[in-house]
Amino acid sequence: MPIQKTTKIPLRGDLRIISRDAQSLDIRSVWEKKNVITYKGTDSLVKLHAPNAALGANVQLENQIKSMRFGLSSTTPQRTDLNLLSEASVSGNYVRVQLLDANRVIGVSGTVEYVATLASGYGNGVTYREAGLFTRGTTDDPLTTSADIMFSRQVFPDHPKNSSVVLEFRWRITYTV
């Protein structure tokens, strides 16, 4: 008789966006919602936990979440999404934040929070409506991506960005049993 899988490890993502006044840093608004983890995102977790020489020598490094990216689309996220639907750019440069160690906070058991801030002088002149978490891929620079994977995606109400606004994105991934 074949062994059946009966245990599921729930995986949940939540995105919180805090809009602040750039001068005082007082909170203007807070928005939060559960997000979509993509099919490729769950594949990425398997490669992190069970690296195999057949997958390449750097498979664990390439599947680490390393950037948060921002876009303009309000189309509902799907688990089959492979990229942002309309990635934002300002003056020809994509609006992306590299997630260094300081941007990754290990919380209570089973929780990791990624923090990206669009400061008063960054990403202005755009109304943001979507964001995504991306793996490192084969390069460590989110501006020159190669073989990266979108781990999760979320859309949200319009967040216009100008120099008087700081947008703080807090993306929490939780594993529970």
Contacts in CASP RR format, 6 or more apart in sequence:
PFRMAT RR
TARGET T0000
AUTHOR 0000-0000-0000
METHOD contacts of the structure
MODEL  1
MPIQKTTKIPLRGDLRIISRDAQSLDIRSVWEKKNVITYKGTDSLVKLHA
PNAALGANVQLENQIKSMRFGLSSTTPQRTDLNLLSEASVSGNYVRVQLL
DANRVIGVSGTVEYVATLASGYGNGVTYREAGLFTRGTTDDPLTTSADIM
FSRQVFPDHPKNSSVVLEFRWRITYTV
9 175 0 8 1.000
9 176 0 8 1.000
9 177 0 8 1.000
10 175 0 8 1.000
10 176 0 8 1.000
10 177 0 8 1.000
11 37 0 8 1.000
11 42 0 8 1.000
11 45 0 8 1.000
11 173 0 8 1.000
11 174 0 8 1.000
11 175 0 8 1.000
12 34 0 8 1.000
12 37 0 8 1.000
12 173 0 8 1.000
12 174 0 8 1.000
12 176 0 8 1.000
13 34 0 8 1.000
13 35 0 8 1.000
13 37 0 8 1.000
13 152 0 8 1.000
13 171 0 8 1.000
13 172 0 8 1.000
13 173 0 8 1.000
13 174 0 8 1.000
14 32 0 8 1.000
14 33 0 8 1.000
14 34 0 8 1.000
14 35 0 8 1.000
14 171 0 8 1.000
14 172 0 8 1.000
14 174 0 8 1.000
15 32 0 8 1.000
15 33 0 8 1.000
15 35 0 8 1.000
15 131 0 8 1.000
15 154 0 8 1.000
15 156 0 8 1.000
15 169 0 8 1.000
15 170 0 8 1.000
15 171 0 8 1.000
15 172 0 8 1.000
16 30 0 8 1.000
16 31 0 8 1.000
16 32 0 8 1.000
16 169 0 8 1.000
16 170 0 8 1.000
16 171 0 8 1.000
16 172 0 8 1.000
17 30 0 8 1.000
17 31 0 8 1.000
17 32 0 8 1.000
17 156 0 8 1.000
17 159 0 8 1.000
17 167 0 8 1.000
17 168 0 8 1.000
17 169 0 8 1.000
17 170 0 8 1.000
18 27 0 8 1.000
18 29 0 8 1.000
18 30 0 8 1.000
18 167 0 8 1.000
18 168 0 8 1.000
18 170 0 8 1.000
19 27 0 8 1.000
19 28 0 8 1.000
19 29 0 8 1.000
19 30 0 8 1.000
19 159 0 8 1.000
19 165 0 8 1.000
19 166 0 8 1.000
19 167 0 8 1.000
19 168 0 8 1.000
20 26 0 8 1.000
20 27 0 8 1.000
20 28 0 8 1.000
20 165 0 8 1.000
20 166 0 8 1.000
20 167 0 8 1.000
20 168 0 8 1.000
21 28 0 8 1.000
21 164 0 8 1.000
21 165 0 8 1.000
21 166 0 8 1.000
22 119 0 8 1.000
22 120 0 8 1.000
22 163 0 8 1.000
22 164 0 8 1.000
22 165 0 8 1.000
22 166 0 8 1.000
23 164 0 8 1.000
25 166 0 8 1.000
28 165 0 8 1.000
31 156 0 8 1.000
31 157 0 8 1.000
31 159 0 8 1.000
33 154 0 8 1.000
33 156 0 8 1.000
35 77 0 8 1.000
35 152 0 8 1.000
35 153 0 8 1.000
35 154 0 8 1.000
35 171 0 8 1.000
36 77 0 8 1.000
36 78 0 8 1.000
36 79 0 8 1.000
36 81 0 8 1.000
36 152 0 8 1.000
36 153 0 8 1.000
36 154 0 8 1.000
37 79 0 8 1.000
37 151 0 8 1.000
37 152 0 8 1.000
37 173 0 8 1.000
38 79 0 8 1.000
38 80 0 8 1.000
38 81 0 8 1.000
38 82 0 8 1.000
38 149 0 8 1.000
38 150 0 8 1.000
38 151 0 8 1.000
38 152 0 8 1.000
38 153 0 8 1.000
39 79 0 8 1.000
39 80 0 8 1.000
40 82 0 8 1.000
40 149 0 8 1.000
40 150 0 8 1.000
40 151 0 8 1.000
41 135 0 8 1.000
41 149 0 8 1.000
41 150 0 8 1.000
41 151 0 8 1.000
41 152 0 8 1.000
43 149 0 8 1.000
44 63 0 8 1.000
44 135 0 8 1.000
44 149 0 8 1.000
44 151 0 8 1.000
45 63 0 8 1.000
47 55 0 8 1.000
47 59 0 8 1.000
47 60 0 8 1.000
47 62 0 8 1.000
47 63 0 8 1.000
48 60 0 8 1.000
48 63 0 8 1.000
48 64 0 8 1.000
51 59 0 8 1.000
51 60 0 8 1.000
52 59 0 8 1.000
58 138 0 8 1.000
61 136 0 8 1.000
62 135 0 8 1.000
62 136 0 8 1.000
62 137 0 8 1.000
62 138 0 8 1.000
62 147 0 8 1.000
63 135 0 8 1.000
63 136 0 8 1.000
63 137 0 8 1.000
63 149 0 8 1.000
64 135 0 8 1.000
64 136 0 8 1.000
65 99 0 8 1.000
65 104 0 8 1.000
65 114 0 8 1.000
65 133 0 8 1.000
65 134 0 8 1.000
65 135 0 8 1.000
65 136 0 8 1.000
65 151 0 8 1.000
65 173 0 8 1.000
66 98 0 8 1.000
66 99 0 8 1.000
66 134 0 8 1.000
66 135 0 8 1.000
66 136 0 8 1.000
66 137 0 8 1.000
66 140 0 8 1.000
66 142 0 8 1.000
66 148 0 8 1.000
67 96 0 8 1.000
67 97 0 8 1.000
67 98 0 8 1.000
67 99 0 8 1.000
67 133 0 8 1.000
67 134 0 8 1.000
67 136 0 8 1.000
67 142 0 8 1.000
67 148 0 8 1.000
68 96 0 8 1.000
68 97 0 8 1.000
68 99 0 8 1.000
68 114 0 8 1.000
68 116 0 8 1.000
68 131 0 8 1.000
68 132 0 8 1.000
68 133 0 8 1.000
68 134 0 8 1.000
68 169 0 8 1.000
68 171 0 8 1.000
69 84 0 8 1.000
69 87 0 8 1.000
69 94 0 8 1.000
69 95 0 8 1.000
69 96 0 8 1.000
69 97 0 8 1.000
69 131 0 8 1.000
69 132 0 8 1.000
69 134 0 8 1.000
69 142 0 8 1.000
70 84 0 8 1.000
70 87 0 8 1.000
70 88 0 8 1.000
70 95 0 8 1.000
70 96 0 8 1.000
70 118 0 8 1.000
70 126 0 8 1.000
70 128 0 8 1.000
70 130 0 8 1.000
70 131 0 8 1.000
70 132 0 8 1.000
71 84 0 8 1.000
71 85 0 8 1.000
71 86 0 8 1.000
71 87 0 8 1.000
71 88 0 8 1.000
71 95 0 8 1.000
71 126 0 8 1.000
71 128 0 8 1.000
71 129 0 8 1.000
71 130 0 8 1.000
71 131 0 8 1.000
72 86 0 8 1.000
72 87 0 8 1.000
72 88 0 8 1.000
72 126 0 8 1.000
72 127 0 8 1.000
72 128 0 8 1.000
72 129 0 8 1.000
72 130 0 8 1.000
73 84 0 8 1.000
73 85 0 8 1.000
73 86 0 8 1.000
73 129 0 8 1.000
73 130 0 8 1.000
73 155 0 8 1.000
74 129 0 8 1.000
74 130 0 8 1.000
74 155 0 8 1.000
75 85 0 8 1.000
75 130 0 8 1.000
75 155 0 8 1.000
76 155 0 8 1.000
77 130 0 8 1.000
77 153 0 8 1.000
77 154 0 8 1.000
77 155 0 8 1.000
81 150 0 8 1.000
81 153 0 8 1.000
82 150 0 8 1.000
83 150 0 8 1.000
84 130 0 8 1.000
84 131 0 8 1.000
84 132 0 8 1.000
84 150 0 8 1.000
84 153 0 8 1.000
85 130 0 8 1.000
86 130 0 8 1.000
87 94 0 8 1.000
87 95 0 8 1.000
88 94 0 8 1.000
88 95 0 8 1.000
88 123 0 8 1.000
88 126 0 8 1.000
88 128 0 8 1.000
89 95 0 8 1.000
90 123 0 8 1.000
90 124 0 8 1.000
90 125 0 8 1.000
90 126 0 8 1.000
93 143 0 8 1.000
94 143 0 8 1.000
95 118 0 8 1.000
95 122 0 8 1.000
95 123 0 8 1.000
95 126 0 8 1.000
95 128 0 8 1.000
96 142 0 8 1.000
96 143 0 8 1.000
97 103 0 8 1.000
97 116 0 8 1.000
97 117 0 8 1.000
97 118 0 8 1.000
97 142 0 8 1.000
97 169 0 8 1.000
98 141 0 8 1.000
98 142 0 8 1.000
99 114 0 8 1.000
99 115 0 8 1.000
99 116 0 8 1.000
103 114 0 8 1.000
103 115 0 8 1.000
103 116 0 8 1.000
104 112 0 8 1.000
104 113 0 8 1.000
104 114 0 8 1.000
104 115 0 8 1.000
105 112 0 8 1.000
105 113 0 8 1.000
105 114 0 8 1.000
105 115 0 8 1.000
106 112 0 8 1.000
107 113 0 8 1.000
110 174 0 8 1.000
110 175 0 8 1.000
110 176 0 8 1.000
111 172 0 8 1.000
111 173 0 8 1.000
111 174 0 8 1.000
111 175 0 8 1.000
112 172 0 8 1.000
112 173 0 8 1.000
113 170 0 8 1.000
113 171 0 8 1.000
113 172 0 8 1.000
113 173 0 8 1.000
114 133 0 8 1.000
114 170 0 8 1.000
114 171 0 8 1.000
114 172 0 8 1.000
114 173 0 8 1.000
115 168 0 8 1.000
115 169 0 8 1.000
115 170 0 8 1.000
115 171 0 8 1.000
116 168 0 8 1.000
116 169 0 8 1.000
116 171 0 8 1.000
117 166 0 8 1.000
117 167 0 8 1.000
117 168 0 8 1.000
117 169 0 8 1.000
118 161 0 8 1.000
118 166 0 8 1.000
118 167 0 8 1.000
118 168 0 8 1.000
118 169 0 8 1.000
119 166 0 8 1.000
120 163 0 8 1.000
120 164 0 8 1.000
120 165 0 8 1.000
120 166 0 8 1.000
121 163 0 8 1.000
123 161 0 8 1.000
124 161 0 8 1.000
124 162 0 8 1.000
124 163 0 8 1.000
125 160 0 8 1.000
125 161 0 8 1.000
125 162 0 8 1.000
126 160 0 8 1.000
126 161 0 8 1.000
127 158 0 8 1.000
127 159 0 8 1.000
127 160 0 8 1.000
127 161 0 8 1.000
128 156 0 8 1.000
128 158 0 8 1.000
128 159 0 8 1.000
128 160 0 8 1.000
128 161 0 8 1.000
128 167 0 8 1.000
129 155 0 8 1.000
129 156 0 8 1.000
129 157 0 8 1.000
129 158 0 8 1.000
129 159 0 8 1.000
130 153 0 8 1.000
130 154 0 8 1.000
130 155 0 8 1.000
130 156 0 8 1.000
131 153 0 8 1.000
131 154 0 8 1.000
131 156 0 8 1.000
131 169 0 8 1.000
131 171 0 8 1.000
132 150 0 8 1.000
132 151 0 8 1.000
132 152 0 8 1.000
132 153 0 8 1.000
132 154 0 8 1.000
132 171 0 8 1.000
133 150 0 8 1.000
133 151 0 8 1.000
133 152 0 8 1.000
133 153 0 8 1.000
133 171 0 8 1.000
133 173 0 8 1.000
134 142 0 8 1.000
134 145 0 8 1.000
134 148 0 8 1.000
134 149 0 8 1.000
134 150 0 8 1.000
134 151 0 8 1.000
135 148 0 8 1.000
135 149 0 8 1.000
135 151 0 8 1.000
136 148 0 8 1.000
137 145 0 8 1.000
137 146 0 8 1.000
137 147 0 8 1.000
137 148 0 8 1.000
137 149 0 8 1.000
138 146 0 8 1.000
138 147 0 8 1.000
139 145 0 8 1.000
139 146 0 8 1.000
142 148 0 8 1.000
152 171 0 8 1.000
152 173 0 8 1.000
159 167 0 8 1.000
161 167 0 8 1.000
END
